[in-house]
Amino acid sequence: MKIDPDLRRRTLRAAIALLETAHDPEHVFPHAVPLLDALGSSALGDLGRAQLLEDPALSALAAERYWGPWPSAPELRSLPNGSLGQLYQARFDRLGLHAPPPPDTSGMDGPGAYLQQRLRFTHDLHHTVLAIPVDVPGEAAGSAYYASALRQPASAAVLTAWIFHGFEVPEENERLWNGIRFGLEVARLGPTLLAMRWEEGWALPIAAWRQRLGLDELLAATPFPEELALLS
């Protein structure tokens, strides 16, 4: 059987990217780009985008190309203590990072592409609401949620890299699997994190958002209590 040489090349680069991500998770973005590109342009990527649109709330969001007001960092800092926006910005300040600006969605190639872009740009809101850290166990929790609830092949691939990292660094292995279990429990709630119109409630207490999402019981048993204490 003849094998497409371009497919062979991209598959090899993706495999190397997976192993590099597992070995050096602090530089996940430059390492993982070939992996994400290969999956994004594959039949699996098309299937993942199509499955997102099967959810009525997500298809409505995509049809509207919804993107609400996104306050600046000073505006977020001025919101009430314990609000979604204040804690979102406080997390970036604590990590020494800058929140990404919302993208221009007008030229995006179809509703599935819009949803994947919104997923990337609300990723840190998901971190904030779920109180998951930016280390490998925390990212594994997020990847497990995206792979299970949103059927995202790229998330499944990155999750594999995190699992390989746990094999390589045994002292992180137990916490990593606890994070994965947490992400899978959150996935039982379905794709609601992506469906939320967060911009309509920057000033709302984060506790109100968590109650609305049905997270209270899950967060009571979080494997990341230190992060929850910082984001409450």
MDAnalysis code that builds the backbone (N, CA, C; Angstrom):
import MDAnalysis as mda
import numpy as np

u = mda.Universe.empty(696, n_residues=232, atom_resindex=np.repeat(np.arange(232), 3), trajectory=True)
u.add_TopologyAttr("name", ["N", "CA", "C"] * 232)
u.add_TopologyAttr("resid", np.arange(1, 233))
u.add_TopologyAttr("resname", ["MET", "LYS", "ILE", "ASP", "PRO", "ASP", "LEU", "ARG", "ARG", "ARG", "THR", "LEU", "ARG", "ALA", "ALA", "ILE", "ALA", "LEU", "LEU", "GLU", "THR", "ALA", "HIS", "ASP", "PRO", "GLU", "HIS", "VAL", "PHE", "PRO", "HIS", "ALA", "VAL", "PRO", "LEU", "LEU", "ASP", "ALA", "LEU", "GLY", "SER", "SER", "ALA", "LEU", "GLY", "ASP", "LEU", "GLY", "ARG", "ALA", "GLN", "LEU", "LEU", "GLU", "ASP", "PRO", "ALA", "LEU", "SER", "ALA", "LEU", "ALA", "ALA", "GLU", "ARG", "TYR", "TRP", "GLY", "PRO", "TRP", "PRO", "SER", "ALA", "PRO", "GLU", "LEU", "ARG", "SER", "LEU", "PRO", "ASN", "GLY", "SER", "LEU", "GLY", "GLN", "LEU", "TYR", "GLN", "ALA", "ARG", "PHE", "ASP", "ARG", "LEU", "GLY", "LEU", "HIS", "ALA", "PRO", "PRO", "PRO", "PRO", "ASP", "THR", "SER", "GLY", "MET", "ASP", "GLY", "PRO", "GLY", "ALA", "TYR", "LEU", "GLN", "GLN", "ARG", "LEU", "ARG", "PHE", "THR", "HIS", "ASP", "LEU", "HIS", "HIS", "THR", "VAL", "LEU", "ALA", "ILE", "PRO", "VAL", "ASP", "VAL", "PRO", "GLY", "GLU", "ALA", "ALA", "GLY", "SER", "ALA", "TYR", "TYR", "ALA", "SER", "ALA", "LEU", "ARG", "GLN", "PRO", "ALA", "SER", "ALA", "ALA", "VAL", "LEU", "THR", "ALA", "TRP", "ILE", "PHE", "HIS", "GLY", "PHE", "GLU", "VAL", "PRO", "GLU", "GLU", "ASN", "GLU", "ARG", "LEU", "TRP", "ASN", "GLY", "ILE", "ARG", "PHE", "GLY", "LEU", "GLU", "VAL", "ALA", "ARG", "LEU", "GLY", "PRO", "THR", "LEU", "LEU", "ALA", "MET", "ARG", "TRP", "GLU", "GLU", "GLY", "TRP", "ALA", "LEU", "PRO", "ILE", "ALA", "ALA", "TRP", "ARG", "GLN", "ARG", "LEU", "GLY", "LEU", "ASP", "GLU", "LEU", "LEU", "ALA", "ALA", "THR", "PRO", "PHE", "PRO", "GLU", "GLU", "LEU", "ALA", "LEU", "LEU", "SER"])
u.atoms.positions = np.array([
    [0.844, -1.191, 0.000],
    [0.000, 0.000, 0.000],
    [0.884, 1.247, 0.000],
    [0.598, 2.165, -0.905],
    [1.373, 3.393, -0.989],
    [0.995, 4.329, 0.147],
    [2.010, 4.873, 0.827],
    [1.785, 5.788, 1.934],
    [2.112, 7.205, 1.491],
    [1.218, 8.122, 1.757],
    [1.412, 9.525, 1.413],
    [2.666, 10.045, 2.131],
    [3.690, 10.499, 1.402],
    [4.918, 10.951, 2.060],
    [4.699, 12.153, 2.977],
    [3.742, 13.036, 2.590],
    [3.463, 14.182, 3.462],
    [2.841, 13.724, 4.772],
    [1.945, 12.726, 4.697],
    [1.347, 12.175, 5.910],
    [2.413, 11.527, 6.780],
    [3.339, 10.808, 6.158],
    [4.431, 10.179, 6.903],
    [5.257, 11.241, 7.641],
    [5.579, 12.325, 6.918],
    [6.387, 13.388, 7.507],
    [5.670, 14.041, 8.685],
    [4.392, 14.362, 8.490],
    [3.644, 15.029, 9.552],
    [3.444, 14.103, 10.758],
    [3.250, 12.814, 10.488],
    [3.069, 11.859, 11.582],
    [4.349, 11.720, 12.399],
    [5.490, 11.686, 11.708],
    [6.768, 11.595, 12.417],
    [7.003, 12.831, 13.265],
    [6.723, 14.001, 12.710],
    [6.895, 15.246, 13.474],
    [5.964, 15.271, 14.681],
    [4.734, 14.770, 14.503],
    [3.777, 14.747, 15.613],
    [4.256, 13.818, 16.727],
    [4.801, 12.660, 16.341],
    [5.299, 11.719, 17.351],
    [6.464, 12.319, 18.131],
    [7.369, 12.988, 17.423],
    [8.491, 13.649, 18.098],
    [7.981, 14.749, 19.018],
    [6.997, 15.507, 18.557],
    [6.431, 16.585, 19.370],
    [5.819, 16.046, 20.652],
    [5.148, 14.900, 20.556],
    [4.541, 14.296, 21.744],
    [5.616, 13.954, 22.773],
    [6.702, 13.340, 22.317],
    [7.763, 12.942, 23.236],
    [8.493, 14.154, 23.796],
    [8.693, 15.194, 22.974],
    [9.348, 16.412, 23.460],
    [8.489, 17.107, 24.504],
    [7.175, 17.119, 24.297],
    [6.265, 17.724, 25.273],
    [6.323, 16.970, 26.589],
    [6.341, 15.647, 26.514],
    [6.410, 14.847, 27.737],
    [7.701, 15.103, 28.502],
    [8.798, 15.292, 27.773],
    [10.105, 15.471, 28.410],
    [10.306, 16.887, 28.934],
    [9.700, 17.868, 28.266],
    [9.927, 19.280, 28.614],
    [8.601, 20.032, 28.638],
    [7.733, 19.745, 29.623],
    [6.388, 20.334, 29.620],
    [6.356, 21.841, 29.826],
    [7.449, 22.420, 30.337],
    [7.463, 23.865, 30.536],
    [7.459, 24.625, 29.214],
    [7.816, 23.951, 28.126],
    [7.819, 24.584, 26.806],
    [6.844, 23.851, 25.885],
    [5.638, 23.640, 26.406],
    [4.658, 22.834, 25.685],
    [4.291, 23.451, 24.340],
    [4.179, 24.775, 24.263],
    [3.673, 25.369, 23.028],
    [4.616, 25.175, 21.841],
    [5.914, 25.501, 21.941],
    [6.760, 25.231, 20.760],
    [6.883, 23.744, 20.442],
    [6.877, 22.890, 21.474],
    [7.012, 21.455, 21.218],
    [5.762, 20.880, 20.560],
    [4.600, 21.303, 21.038],
    [3.358, 20.631, 20.648],
    [2.770, 21.136, 19.340],
    [3.285, 22.238, 18.800],
    [2.685, 22.804, 17.588],
    [2.570, 21.785, 16.447],
    [3.628, 21.006, 16.107],
    [3.460, 20.026, 15.024],
    [2.378, 18.987, 15.318],
    [2.276, 18.608, 16.585],
    [1.249, 17.641, 16.981],
    [-0.138, 18.230, 16.784],
    [-0.326, 19.457, 17.239],
    [-1.636, 20.103, 17.121],
    [-1.982, 20.389, 15.661],
    [-0.977, 20.792, 14.877],
    [-1.228, 21.059, 13.457],
    [-1.646, 19.789, 12.725],
    [-0.943, 18.682, 13.006],
    [-1.253, 17.428, 12.319],
    [-2.670, 16.971, 12.613],
    [-3.073, 17.081, 13.872],
    [-4.422, 16.640, 14.238],
    [-5.481, 17.629, 13.773],
    [-5.158, 18.916, 13.849],
    [-6.142, 19.923, 13.445],
    [-6.535, 19.819, 11.986],
    [-5.591, 19.406, 11.136],
    [-5.871, 19.312, 9.697],
    [-6.223, 17.898, 9.250],
    [-6.513, 17.032, 10.218],
    [-6.820, 15.636, 9.898],
    [-8.326, 15.393, 9.901],
    [-8.707, 14.177, 9.495],
    [-10.123, 13.792, 9.555],
    [-10.619, 13.784, 11.004],
    [-9.732, 13.433, 11.935],
    [-10.117, 13.480, 13.352],
    [-10.413, 14.901, 13.793],
    [-9.620, 15.858, 13.296],
    [-9.878, 17.258, 13.616],
    [-11.229, 17.712, 13.090],
    [-11.542, 17.317, 11.862],
    [-12.850, 17.659, 11.283],
    [-13.977, 17.048, 12.115],
    [-13.787, 15.804, 12.542],
    [-14.813, 15.129, 13.346],
    [-15.006, 15.833, 14.682],
    [-13.904, 16.241, 15.313],
    [-14.003, 16.941, 16.589],
    [-14.779, 18.237, 16.462],
    [-14.529, 18.988, 15.391],
    [-15.261, 20.248, 15.183],
    [-16.740, 19.981, 14.915],
    [-17.020, 18.948, 14.140],
    [-18.417, 18.613, 13.844],
    [-19.165, 18.198, 15.107],
    [-18.493, 17.461, 15.976],
    [-19.152, 16.999, 17.201],
    [-19.435, 18.148, 18.156],
    [-18.581, 19.169, 18.168],
    [-18.881, 20.346, 18.983],
    [-20.209, 20.966, 18.559],
    [-20.442, 21.007, 17.255],
    [-21.632, 21.678, 16.734],
    [-22.903, 20.868, 16.930],
    [-22.783, 19.628, 17.392],
    [-23.983, 18.838, 17.681],
    [-24.667, 19.297, 18.962],
    [-23.942, 20.032, 19.816],
    [-24.543, 20.539, 21.048],
    [-25.295, 21.833, 20.738],
    [-26.583, 21.937, 21.086],
    [-27.370, 23.125, 20.717],
    [-26.803, 24.436, 21.253],
    [-26.318, 24.426, 22.504],
    [-25.778, 25.657, 23.083],
    [-24.515, 26.103, 22.344],
    [-23.681, 25.137, 21.948],
    [-22.459, 25.485, 21.234],
    [-22.762, 25.932, 19.805],
    [-23.726, 25.282, 19.167],
    [-24.057, 25.690, 17.795],
    [-24.673, 27.092, 17.786],
    [-25.446, 27.430, 18.815],
    [-26.015, 28.787, 18.912],
    [-24.911, 29.815, 19.116],
    [-23.937, 29.481, 19.956],
    [-22.799, 30.364, 20.204],
    [-22.026, 30.604, 18.910],
    [-21.816, 29.512, 18.162],
    [-21.049, 29.604, 16.922],
    [-21.808, 30.372, 15.848],
    [-23.109, 30.177, 15.768],
    [-23.901, 30.890, 14.769],
    [-23.828, 32.393, 14.989],
    [-23.739, 32.787, 16.251],
    [-23.684, 34.203, 16.616],
    [-22.263, 34.754, 16.540],
    [-21.262, 33.855, 16.532],
    [-19.849, 34.256, 16.675],
    [-19.700, 35.123, 17.929],
    [-20.308, 34.655, 18.995],
    [-20.387, 35.462, 20.215],
    [-19.011, 35.792, 20.772],
    [-18.823, 37.057, 21.079],
    [-17.665, 37.480, 21.865],
    [-18.063, 38.756, 22.589],
    [-18.275, 38.636, 23.890],
    [-18.740, 39.766, 24.675],
    [-17.611, 40.686, 25.095],
    [-17.947, 41.705, 25.896],
    [-16.926, 42.664, 26.341],
    [-15.822, 41.996, 27.147],
    [-14.594, 42.374, 26.847],
    [-13.431, 41.778, 27.508],
    [-12.653, 42.910, 28.180],
    [-12.823, 43.091, 29.492],
    [-12.184, 44.234, 30.163],
    [-10.654, 44.155, 30.120],
    [-10.035, 45.312, 30.272],
    [-8.581, 45.383, 30.361],
    [-8.132, 44.860, 31.724],
    [-6.830, 44.635, 31.862],
    [-6.284, 44.150, 33.135],
    [-6.621, 45.098, 34.297],
    [-6.430, 46.423, 34.156],
    [-6.805, 47.312, 35.273],
    [-8.295, 47.246, 35.612],
    [-9.136, 47.121, 34.584],
    [-10.578, 47.023, 34.832],
    [-10.916, 45.735, 35.584],
    [-10.268, 44.638, 35.229],
    [-10.517, 43.373, 35.922],
    [-10.058, 43.445, 37.378],
    [-8.905, 44.092, 37.599],
    [-8.392, 44.217, 38.973],
    [-9.331, 45.034, 39.854],
    [-10.085, 45.946, 39.243],
    [-10.967, 46.824, 40.023],
    [-12.312, 46.184, 40.355],
    [-12.574, 44.992, 39.829],
    [-13.835, 44.314, 40.114],
    [-13.852, 43.807, 41.562],
    [-15.022, 43.494, 42.093],
    [-15.103, 43.060, 43.503],
    [-14.235, 41.838, 43.788],
    [-13.662, 41.817, 44.977],
    [-12.883, 40.655, 45.397],
    [-13.751, 39.395, 45.343],
    [-13.188, 38.322, 44.822],
    [-13.931, 37.066, 44.731],
    [-14.786, 36.945, 43.494],
    [-14.784, 37.988, 42.652],
    [-15.550, 37.899, 41.407],
    [-14.750, 37.132, 40.359],
    [-15.450, 36.668, 39.336],
    [-14.789, 35.916, 38.269],
    [-13.653, 36.717, 37.653],
    [-13.950, 37.964, 37.261],
    [-12.948, 38.773, 36.582],
    [-11.756, 39.109, 37.459],
    [-12.018, 39.449, 38.722],
    [-10.914, 39.800, 39.630],
    [-9.994, 38.612, 39.854],
    [-10.557, 37.425, 40.051],
    [-9.732, 36.239, 40.298],
    [-9.023, 35.785, 39.025],
    [-9.665, 35.954, 37.881],
    [-9.034, 35.627, 36.599],
    [-7.768, 36.458, 36.413],
    [-7.885, 37.764, 36.663],
    [-6.720, 38.630, 36.508],
    [-5.697, 38.391, 37.614],
    [-6.160, 38.141, 38.842],
    [-5.237, 37.883, 39.953],
    [-4.384, 36.652, 39.670],
    [-4.966, 35.673, 39.016],
    [-4.209, 34.466, 38.655],
    [-3.070, 34.809, 37.698],
    [-3.360, 35.620, 36.675],
    [-2.300, 36.030, 35.760],
    [-1.228, 36.831, 36.487],
    [-1.648, 37.744, 37.366],
    [-0.678, 38.553, 38.102],
    [0.216, 37.666, 38.960],
    [-0.363, 36.676, 39.613],
    [0.417, 35.770, 40.475],
    [1.431, 34.981, 39.664],
    [1.054, 34.592, 38.445],
    [1.935, 33.790, 37.598],
    [2.911, 34.638, 36.788],
    [2.761, 35.959, 36.860],
    [3.618, 36.833, 36.073],
    [3.341, 36.770, 34.586],
    [2.065, 36.541, 34.225],
    [1.676, 36.395, 32.827],
    [0.685, 37.481, 32.435],
    [0.424, 37.585, 31.144],
    [-0.558, 38.527, 30.617],
    [-1.685, 37.757, 29.949],
    [-2.908, 38.160, 30.225],
    [-4.057, 37.507, 29.594],
    [-4.052, 37.804, 28.103],
    [-4.371, 36.814, 27.267],
    [-4.414, 37.076, 25.820],
    [-5.626, 37.935, 25.472],
    [-5.485, 38.819, 24.498],
    [-6.645, 39.611, 24.061],
    [-7.587, 38.730, 23.258],
    [-8.859, 39.045, 23.253],
    [-9.795, 38.250, 22.442],
    [-9.463, 38.398, 20.966],
    [-9.615, 37.327, 20.193],
    [-9.232, 37.376, 18.770],
    [-10.313, 38.017, 17.912],
    [-9.927, 38.366, 16.710],
    [-10.884, 38.799, 15.702],
    [-11.494, 37.543, 15.076],
    [-12.772, 37.328, 15.320],
    [-13.418, 36.094, 14.843],
    [-14.090, 36.270, 13.477],
    [-14.021, 37.466, 12.913],
    [-14.813, 37.741, 11.712],
    [-14.382, 36.903, 10.508],
    [-13.090, 36.599, 10.401],
    [-12.626, 35.876, 9.232],
    [-12.402, 34.401, 9.449],
    [-12.932, 33.842, 10.514],
    [-12.674, 32.440, 10.829],
    [-13.394, 31.514, 9.853],
    [-12.764, 30.395, 9.599],
    [-13.241, 29.454, 8.587],
    [-14.276, 28.501, 9.179],
    [-15.492, 28.989, 9.314],
    [-16.583, 28.136, 9.738],
    [-16.822, 28.123, 11.238],
    [-18.004, 27.646, 11.646],
    [-18.380, 27.655, 13.063],
    [-17.519, 26.748, 13.929],
    [-17.052, 25.616, 13.378],
    [-16.198, 24.726, 14.165],
    [-14.883, 25.387, 14.521],
    [-14.307, 26.119, 13.561],
    [-13.059, 26.840, 13.818],
    [-13.271, 27.920, 14.872],
    [-14.425, 28.598, 14.821],
    [-14.732, 29.601, 15.852],
    [-14.742, 28.963, 17.236],
    [-15.394, 27.819, 17.378],
    [-15.484, 27.189, 18.695],
    [-14.116, 26.765, 19.208],
    [-13.271, 26.257, 18.321],
    [-11.927, 25.873, 18.765],
    [-11.120, 27.096, 19.174],
    [-11.299, 28.203, 18.475],
    [-10.608, 29.426, 18.867],
    [-11.125, 29.937, 20.207],
    [-12.427, 29.862, 20.406],
    [-12.978, 30.302, 21.688],
    [-12.497, 29.392, 22.820],
    [-12.368, 28.114, 22.536],
    [-11.852, 27.178, 23.534],
    [-10.444, 27.586, 23.962],
    [-9.596, 27.932, 22.997],
    [-8.229, 28.335, 23.337],
    [-8.226, 29.604, 24.185],
    [-9.075, 30.569, 23.841],
    [-9.017, 31.862, 24.508],
    [-9.790, 31.904, 25.820],
    [-10.618, 30.910, 26.084],
    [-11.278, 30.844, 27.392],
    [-10.651, 29.766, 28.273],
    [-9.572, 29.165, 27.785],
    [-8.888, 28.104, 28.541],
    [-8.529, 28.564, 29.955],
    [-8.025, 29.789, 30.079],
    [-7.608, 30.270, 31.397],
    [-8.801, 30.603, 32.292],
    [-9.939, 30.903, 31.717],
    [-11.160, 31.025, 32.517],
    [-11.551, 29.665, 33.084],
    [-11.390, 28.623, 32.302],
    [-11.684, 27.273, 32.788],
    [-10.738, 26.911, 33.933],
    [-9.463, 27.262, 33.783],
    [-8.504, 27.050, 34.868],
    [-8.973, 27.750, 36.142],
    [-9.470, 28.978, 35.985],
    [-9.868, 29.781, 37.140],
    [-11.083, 29.184, 37.828],
    [-12.105, 28.865, 37.067],
    [-13.345, 28.355, 37.650],
    [-13.143, 26.965, 38.257],
    [-12.360, 26.127, 37.594],
    [-12.108, 24.778, 38.105],
    [-11.007, 24.743, 39.157],
    [-10.274, 25.860, 39.300],
    [-9.157, 25.943, 40.244],
    [-8.140, 24.837, 39.989],
    [-7.694, 24.754, 38.728],
    [-6.654, 23.786, 38.389],
    [-5.371, 24.545, 38.083],
    [-4.246, 24.080, 38.615],
    [-2.980, 24.801, 38.448],
    [-2.414, 24.635, 37.043],
    [-1.300, 25.353, 36.781],
    [-0.689, 25.307, 35.455],
    [0.423, 24.262, 35.372],
    [0.568, 23.435, 36.392],
    [1.559, 22.369, 36.307],
    [0.993, 21.194, 35.507],
    [1.790, 20.142, 35.345],
    [1.370, 19.014, 34.503],
    [0.091, 18.347, 35.015],
    [-0.054, 18.060, 36.332],
    [-1.318, 17.462, 36.787],
    [-2.528, 18.344, 36.505],
    [-2.356, 19.669, 36.661],
    [-3.473, 20.569, 36.378],
    [-3.825, 20.593, 34.904],
    [-2.801, 20.663, 34.050],
    [-3.063, 20.648, 32.611],
    [-3.655, 19.306, 32.178],
    [-3.235, 18.224, 32.840],
    [-3.805, 16.910, 32.527],
    [-5.293, 16.873, 32.867],
    [-5.672, 17.531, 33.959],
    [-7.092, 17.601, 34.315],
    [-7.881, 18.313, 33.219],
    [-7.345, 19.441, 32.745],
    [-8.022, 20.163, 31.675],
    [-8.080, 19.361, 30.389],
    [-6.983, 18.707, 30.037],
    [-6.960, 17.898, 28.803],
    [-7.950, 16.747, 28.885],
    [-8.068, 16.133, 30.062],
    [-9.019, 15.036, 30.233],
    [-10.451, 15.536, 30.036],
    [-10.748, 16.720, 30.567],
    [-12.081, 17.300, 30.365],
    [-12.345, 17.545, 28.878],
    [-11.397, 18.200, 28.193],
    [-11.605, 18.533, 26.785],
    [-11.718, 17.278, 25.919],
    [-10.897, 16.281, 26.211],
    [-10.934, 15.059, 25.416],
    [-12.243, 14.316, 25.606],
    [-12.745, 14.270, 26.850],
    [-13.944, 13.495, 27.139],
    [-15.220, 14.261, 26.812],
    [-15.333, 15.496, 27.306],
    [-16.585, 16.242, 27.136],
    [-16.701, 16.892, 25.769],
    [-15.555, 17.288, 25.177],
    [-15.587, 18.022, 23.920],
    [-15.049, 17.222, 22.737],
    [-14.599, 15.991, 22.991],
    [-14.119, 15.088, 21.937],
    [-13.035, 15.738, 21.082],
    [-12.069, 16.379, 21.733],
    [-11.008, 17.066, 21.018],
    [-9.780, 16.163, 20.879],
    [-9.436, 15.727, 19.653],
    [-8.302, 14.814, 19.486],
    [-6.979, 15.423, 19.925],
    [-6.804, 16.726, 19.733],
    [-5.558, 17.359, 20.156],
    [-5.404, 17.260, 21.672],
    [-6.495, 17.414, 22.403],
    [-6.436, 17.297, 23.865],
    [-6.082, 15.881, 24.278],
    [-6.618, 14.895, 23.560],
    [-6.284, 13.505, 23.861],
    [-4.804, 13.242, 23.619],
    [-4.256, 13.830, 22.554],
    [-2.842, 13.638, 22.254],
    [-1.960, 14.286, 23.311],
    [-2.300, 15.515, 23.700],
    [-1.509, 16.199, 24.734],
    [-1.641, 15.469, 26.067],
    [-2.823, 14.931, 26.345],
    [-3.001, 14.147, 27.563],
    [-2.036, 12.962, 27.576],
    [-1.840, 12.337, 26.420],
    [-0.879, 11.240, 26.333],
    [0.525, 11.720, 26.704],
    [0.878, 12.924, 26.257],
    [2.189, 13.479, 26.612],
    [2.304, 13.672, 28.117],
    [1.234, 14.142, 28.747],
    [1.280, 14.332, 30.206],
    [1.438, 12.981, 30.912],
    [0.759, 11.966, 30.413],
    [0.873, 10.629, 31.019],
    [2.305, 10.115, 30.873],
    [2.891, 10.303, 29.699],
    [4.288, 9.903, 29.500],
    [5.204, 10.656, 30.458],
    [4.886, 11.922, 30.697],
    [5.687, 12.705, 31.646],
    [5.620, 12.093, 33.043],
    [4.435, 11.618, 33.426],
    [4.295, 10.971, 34.721],
    [5.130, 9.705, 34.826],
    [5.264, 8.982, 33.725],
    [6.146, 7.810, 33.721],
    [7.598, 8.230, 33.936],
    [7.948, 9.375, 33.338],
    [9.325, 9.852, 33.388],
    [9.659, 10.485, 34.739],
    [8.652, 11.066, 35.394],
    [8.850, 11.751, 36.682],
    [7.911, 11.096, 37.698],
    [8.311, 9.962, 38.280],
    [7.393, 9.173, 39.118],
    [6.797, 9.940, 40.292],
    [7.518, 10.939, 40.817],
    [6.993, 11.661, 41.971],
    [5.758, 12.494, 41.628],
    [5.516, 12.735, 40.345],
    [4.321, 13.471, 39.930],
    [3.196, 12.539, 39.496],
    [3.461, 11.239, 39.421],
    [2.532, 10.315, 38.784],
    [1.178, 10.250, 39.498],
    [1.194, 10.120, 40.831],
    [-0.076, 9.979, 41.555],
    [-0.928, 11.236, 41.417],
    [-0.300, 12.394, 41.575],
    [-1.047, 13.650, 41.466],
    [-1.575, 13.838, 40.048],
    [-0.798, 13.406, 39.059],
    [-1.245, 13.506, 37.675],
    [-2.516, 12.691, 37.452],
    [-2.528, 11.440, 37.919],
    [-3.715, 10.602, 37.719],
    [-4.903, 11.119, 38.513],
    [-4.641, 11.721, 39.671],
    [-5.735, 12.350, 40.420],
    [-6.320, 13.518, 39.628],
    [-5.459, 14.262, 38.944],
    [-5.936, 15.349, 38.098],
    [-6.774, 14.840, 36.942],
    [-6.332, 13.752, 36.324],
    [-7.090, 13.168, 35.216],
    [-8.467, 12.714, 35.696],
    [-8.509, 12.056, 36.846],
    [-9.804, 11.615, 37.391],
    [-10.723, 12.811, 37.632],
    [-10.156, 13.894, 38.152],
    [-10.956, 15.104, 38.385],
    [-11.508, 15.641, 37.069],
    [-10.659, 15.717, 36.043],
    [-11.121, 16.204, 34.747],
    [-12.230, 15.348, 34.161],
    [-12.141, 14.047, 34.350],
    [-13.181, 13.155, 33.844],
    [-14.483, 13.302, 34.626],
    [-14.377, 13.589, 35.920],
    [-15.588, 13.846, 36.704],
    [-16.265, 15.128, 36.228],
    [-15.465, 16.157, 35.972],
    [-16.035, 17.405, 35.454],
    [-16.685, 17.157, 34.093],
    [-16.115, 16.264, 33.303],
    [-16.648, 15.980, 31.966],
    [-18.061, 15.413, 32.014],
    [-18.437, 14.837, 33.141],
    [-19.812, 14.333, 33.272],
    [-20.842, 15.454, 33.140],
    [-20.401, 16.692, 33.370],
    [-21.298, 17.838, 33.252],
    [-21.510, 18.246, 31.805],
    [-20.749, 17.631, 30.881],
    [-20.908, 17.943, 29.470],
    [-20.090, 19.157, 29.061],
    [-20.387, 19.726, 27.882],
    [-19.557, 20.806, 27.326],
    [-19.905, 22.188, 27.860],
    [-20.413, 22.253, 29.087],
    [-20.936, 23.521, 29.584],
    [-19.875, 24.604, 29.733],
    [-18.630, 24.254, 30.032],
    [-17.610, 25.291, 30.207],
    [-17.426, 26.095, 28.925],
    [-17.423, 25.421, 27.784],
    [-17.274, 26.126, 26.519],
    [-18.539, 26.892, 26.149],
    [-19.676, 26.426, 26.611],
    [-20.949, 27.073, 26.247],
    [-21.222, 28.341, 27.051],
    [-20.501, 28.561, 28.144],
    [-20.776, 29.703, 29.003],
    [-20.429, 31.031, 28.325],
    [-21.301, 32.010, 28.558],
    [-21.035, 33.375, 28.088],
    [-20.430, 34.141, 29.270],
    [-19.166, 33.853, 29.519],
    [-18.480, 34.389, 30.697],
    [-18.513, 35.908, 30.742],
    [-18.464, 36.521, 29.559],
    [-18.366, 37.980, 29.509],
    [-19.580, 38.677, 30.106],
    [-20.675, 37.953, 30.271],
    [-21.881, 38.557, 30.852],
    [-21.848, 38.537, 32.372],
    [-20.766, 37.983, 32.960],
    [-20.727, 37.889, 34.414],
    [-19.350, 38.071, 35.013],
    [-18.569, 39.004, 34.469],
    [-17.243, 39.248, 35.039],
    [-17.317, 39.629, 36.517],
    [-18.324, 40.408, 36.881],
    [-18.414, 40.926, 38.253],
    [-19.133, 39.975, 39.206],
    [-19.690, 38.878, 38.674],
    [-20.379, 37.923, 39.542],
    [-19.375, 37.166, 40.418],
    [-19.753, 36.837, 41.666],
    [-18.857, 36.019, 42.497],
    [-18.556, 34.698, 41.807],
    [-17.317, 34.266, 41.909],
    [-16.958, 32.993, 41.284],
    [-17.743, 31.845, 41.902],
    [-18.126, 32.008, 43.174],
    [-18.934, 30.979, 43.831],
    [-20.280, 30.824, 43.126],
    [-20.837, 31.925, 42.612],
    [-22.116, 31.850, 41.897],
    [-21.946, 31.111, 40.573],
    [-20.841, 31.359, 39.885],
    [-20.570, 30.638, 38.646],
    [-20.427, 29.138, 38.917],
    [-19.684, 28.804, 39.969],
    [-19.462, 27.384, 40.272],
    [-20.763, 26.687, 40.657],
    [-21.616, 27.388, 41.379],
    [-22.902, 26.799, 41.736],
    [-23.750, 26.596, 40.487],
    [-23.745, 27.577, 39.604],
    [-24.505, 27.475, 38.355],
    [-24.047, 26.284, 37.525],
    [-22.738, 26.015, 37.537],
    [-22.171, 24.927, 36.749],
    [-22.274, 23.571, 37.438],
    [-22.721, 23.553, 38.688],
    [-22.825, 22.295, 39.417],
    [-21.495, 21.748, 39.885],
    [-20.563, 22.655, 40.228],
    [-19.206, 22.245, 40.577],
    [-18.952, 22.108, 42.069],
    [-19.879, 22.527, 42.903],
    [-19.597, 22.604, 44.339],
    [-19.148, 21.262, 44.913],
    [-19.860, 20.211, 44.611],
    [-19.518, 18.899, 45.164],
    [-18.174, 18.406, 44.630],
    [-17.924, 18.623, 43.349],
    [-16.653, 18.202, 42.768],
    [-15.483, 18.962, 43.383],
    [-15.658, 20.259, 43.573],
    [-14.564, 21.063, 44.118],
    [-14.326, 20.757, 45.595],
    [-15.335, 20.251, 46.281],
    [-15.130, 19.858, 47.680],
    [-14.132, 18.708, 47.789],
    [-13.975, 17.949, 46.721],
    [-13.039, 16.819, 46.709],
    [-11.908, 17.042, 45.717],
    [-11.586, 18.309, 45.407],
    [-10.565, 18.598, 44.411],
    [-9.200, 18.046, 44.818],
    [-8.419, 17.565, 43.859],
    [-7.043, 17.167, 44.167],
    [-6.103, 18.367, 44.239],
    [-6.647, 19.573, 44.035],
    [-5.835, 20.786, 44.022],
    [-6.349, 21.805, 45.061],
    [-6.399, 21.438, 46.336],
    [-6.971, 22.348, 47.343],
    [-6.209, 23.666, 47.473],
    [-4.896, 23.645, 47.246],
    [-4.114, 24.876, 47.372],
    [-4.541, 25.880, 46.303],
    [-4.773, 25.400, 45.078],
    [-5.195, 26.288, 44.012],
    [-6.618, 26.805, 44.276],
    [-7.473, 25.951, 44.802],
    [-8.847, 26.384, 45.127],
    [-8.826, 27.487, 46.173],
    [-7.932, 27.377, 47.148],
    [-7.844, 28.419, 48.185],
    [-7.424, 29.758, 47.579],
    [-6.597, 29.725, 46.560],
    [-6.143, 30.962, 45.909],
    [-7.212, 31.561, 45.007],
    [-8.145, 30.728, 44.557],
    [-9.136, 31.178, 43.563],
    [-10.544, 31.098, 44.128],
    [-10.689, 31.504, 45.377],
    [-12.018, 31.513, 46.023],
    [-12.243, 32.863, 46.709],
])
